[in-house]
Amino acid sequence: MRRVKIAVWLIAFIIAYSVMSLFVLNHYNEELKGRIENIQSVYESGDTEKALALSNELNVYWHRYERAVTIFIHDGALEEINSSIAKITPFISNENSELIAEIQSIYHRLDQMYEEEFPAWYNIL
Amino acid sequence: MTVVFIRAVILYCVLIFSVRLMGKKQIGELQPSELAITILISNIATLPVEDISIPLITGLLPVLTLVCLDVLMSWVSMKSRKMRGVMSGEPVVIVSNGQIDQQKLYNLRFTTDDLMEAIRSEGIFDLDEVQFAIVETTGKVSVYPKFYARPVTNNDMDIKNQSTDPPAVVVQDGCIMESSLKRLGLGTGWLETILKENNTETKEIFIMTAESAGKYKIIKKELSHDSKGAKVIEKS
């Protein structure tokens, strides 16, 4: 009977952990998207200096994000976003036209990462 | 490399915990579902050790989930006969009244070679000697020989004696096994008296066995490699 109790507790813990990981991922994604959106609007208003400062802050936040999410997300998915985030600062300083495309690709990858973790039938099957 | 090492240590601990949680069963006694889970767990567990890009938790989670489900399903099977049938199947009688049920053998995809091998493993070499045989849910074949082929028992010979539990180890390599003493109903007081009587100490004992009636055997530790054998003290 003790084994059954341990098993029930473990299952409950696993379910709670899985749900919590989804919430954590969603929270970090929303925060990251908000910061990127902010950089984009500042850049489009022509304030490159401020955009660069925000981009540096984004890099710091990204490392925090990576450390928190790497516990349950495959490294490959994070690596792709990592390379896109790394391009933001040089694109702003060079006023590269690919910045918006890179930002869109980050949004897309973040959404995809969350969708892959979501327990929908198409992911389960 | 350090990451792989630490991951392997964590996985080792989780696997030991998982196997303990599954309970004591030998490979040969595992139900088909338990065997499948055991193989599956060993496969899953290797993934996060080999590939450090996979989060460790994604390796641990399925292992723990499968083990927990196995524990829960065995509990449900224990409570419900129907569920037991679904999970483990039913034992199938393949020989009854000395007659082989060929249809059942066919259904089980049991060849005559399998049948002969199974009865030989039970120490029977003549099919004529089999009264009854059943294929257990684990796949093991249990054989009941005909009356003339059964070994003679004490009961057949009308030999009367009291049935007692076998001797238990009460001191092992100088350590007192209190659970064994308690099970035998002897206690540490009894042990101390015996040790005093024999002028010895627990640390000098290699192994000591005892029965509930008070019969015991002490094998002392060999003092050096030159000694010709350990000293044995016995009391019937």
Interface residues (C-beta under 8 A of the other chain):
Chain A: R3 V4 I6 A7 V8 L10 I11 I14 Y17 S18 T70 I71 F72 I73 H74 D75 G76
Chain B: L21 G23 I52 S53 I54 P55 I57 T58 L61 L64 T65 V67 C68 L69 V71 L72 W75
